[in-house]
Amino acid sequence: MFDPKKLEQVAKQIHDSMPQPVKDLGADVDQKVRQVIQGQLNKLDVVSREEFDVQTQVLLRTRQKLTEMEKKLEELENRLSEK
């Protein structure tokens, strides 16, 4: 769901901001930072940009169909009221 490059970038920024003694602990710290970030991101109620764009297009088509149906309904109501 999340871009691995972005995750790496955030993990690197966190790692770079850590004090040197913590950095000296090595790859374990890097891996733990990545795990924590990924875990927290997974808890968020978000969607990928691609999924958002797809759903936006679906919503636009649905709105268009609704507008068309409203016009048809209005036409039918007008016909009925004329009779």
Secondary structure, DSSP 8 states (H G I E B T S, - for coil): ---HHHHHHHHHHHHHHS-HHHHTTTHHHHHHHHHHHHHHHHHS----HHHHHHHHHHHHHHHHHHHHHHHHHHHHHHHHHH-
